[in-house]
């Protein structure tokens, strides 16, 4: 079974503050991810981290495409560094900058679910502009996804 995990938090649990984009202790460093048992035929991976809270309206925190099929993890703080796989491409988030943008929910809106999904794709690469919308990202991978795995972290201010 295709699985996505993090050494920073368990599925459905609170994300540590250091991964946040705001607040005391927020360092805006990308979460560590590791995965295993991808479907046979996987040629590349794509990652999407989206805030699913109604107030956030599917706010994109991280989009990555063209992760080689030999890759099994993204280390903590990899976004924006040479720790990202060589052929991977980080796209813009809803904050309007390239790479990881950590949780920054509006104060008083309760827990937000930050859903990170890894998609196993049957193509080696995608051609997308950095400022692609979540809808266009989803359209681009449509018909190419042969498996996916999710990890949800919670955060509030």
C-alpha positions in Angstrom: 0.0 0.0 0.0 1.3 3.4 -1.1 2.0 5.5 2.1 3.1 9.0 3.0 4.5 9.8 6.4 6.5 12.5 8.2 8.9 12.2 11.1 7.5 15.6 12.4 3.9 14.5 13.2 1.5 11.6 12.8 -1.5 11.7 10.4 -4.3 13.8 11.9 -2.0 15.3 14.6 -0.8 18.9 15.2 2.1 20.2 13.1 5.0 21.6 15.2 5.1 25.4 15.1 8.5 25.5 13.5 6.9 24.5 10.2 4.5 27.5 10.4 4.9 30.6 8.3 4.0 32.9 11.2 3.9 33.3 14.9 6.4 32.8 17.7 8.6 29.8 16.8 7.4 29.7 13.1 10.5 29.1 10.9 8.7 28.4 7.7 10.8 25.3 6.9 9.3 22.5 4.8 8.0 19.4 6.5 10.0 16.2 6.2 8.2 13.6 4.0 8.9 10.0 3.2 6.9 7.5 1.2 7.0 3.9 0.3 5.4 1.2 -1.8 4.5 3.3 -4.8 2.4 1.6 -7.5 4.2 -0.3 -10.2 4.7 1.9 -13.3 5.4 5.0 -11.3 7.6 7.3 -13.4 7.5 10.4 -11.2 5.9 12.0 -8.2 4.1 15.2 -7.5 3.3 16.7 -4.1 0.6 19.1 -3.1 0.0 20.6 0.4 -3.3 22.4 0.7 -5.3 24.0 3.6 -8.7 22.4 3.4 -10.4 24.7 6.0 -13.5 26.5 4.5 -11.9 29.9 5.4 -8.7 29.0 3.5 -10.6 28.0 0.4 -8.0 25.4 -0.7 -5.0 27.6 0.0 -1.9 26.1 -1.6 1.1 25.8 0.6 3.4 23.7 -1.6 3.4 22.2 -5.1 6.2 20.1 -6.4 6.4 18.3 -9.7 8.9 16.1 -11.6 10.2 14.2 -8.5 12.1 11.2 -9.9 10.6 7.8 -9.3 13.8 6.7 -7.4 13.1 9.4 -4.7 11.6 8.2 -1.4 11.8 11.3 0.7 12.0 15.1 1.0 14.1 16.1 4.0 13.1 18.7 6.5 13.8 22.2 5.2 14.5 20.9 1.6 12.3 23.5 -0.1 14.3 26.1 -1.9 17.6 24.3 -1.4 19.8 21.8 -3.2 18.3 19.1 -1.0 15.3 18.9 -3.4 15.7 16.2 -6.1 17.7 17.6 -9.1 14.9 17.3 -11.7 12.1 18.4 -9.3 10.4 21.8 -9.8 8.7 23.7 -7.0 5.8 25.8 -8.1 4.3 29.0 -6.6 2.0 28.7 -3.6 -1.0 31.0 -2.8 1.4 33.3 -0.9 2.8 34.0 -4.5 6.3 32.7 -4.0 8.0 29.6 -5.2 8.4 26.7 -2.8 7.0 25.9 0.7 4.8 28.4 2.6 4.0 27.0 6.0 0.7 27.2 7.9 -0.6 30.7 8.5 -4.3 30.4 9.4 -6.2 33.5 10.4 -6.3 33.8 14.2 -9.5 32.5 15.8 -10.5 30.2 13.0 -9.8 27.0 14.8 -7.9 24.0 13.6 -7.0 23.9 9.9 -6.3 20.6 8.2 -3.2 20.8 6.0 -3.5 18.0 3.6 -0.3 16.8 1.9 -0.8 14.4 -1.0 1.8 12.6 -3.0 0.7 11.5 -6.5 2.4 8.7 -8.3 2.3 9.6 -12.0 2.7 7.5 -15.1 4.8 10.2 -16.8 8.4 11.2 -16.2 7.7 15.0 -16.1 5.1 17.7 -16.4 5.5 21.1 -18.0 3.8 23.7 -15.8 4.5 27.4 -15.3 5.5 28.3 -11.7 2.3 30.3 -11.1 -0.1 27.5 -11.9 -3.4 27.4 -10.0 -4.4 24.4 -8.0 -7.2 23.7 -10.5 -4.7 23.7 -13.4 -2.3 21.5 -11.4 -5.1 19.0 -10.8 -6.1 19.1 -14.5 -2.4 18.6 -15.5 -2.2 15.4 -13.5 -5.6 14.1 -14.4 -5.4 10.8 -16.2 -1.7 10.4 -15.1 -2.2 9.5 -11.5 -1.8 5.8 -10.8 -1.8 6.1 -7.0 -1.8 8.7 -4.2 -1.2 8.8 -0.5 -2.2 11.5 2.0 -0.9 12.9 5.3 -2.9 15.5 7.2 -1.4 17.9 9.9 -3.5 20.3 12.0 -2.5 23.8 12.9 -4.3 26.8 14.5 -3.4 30.2 16.0 
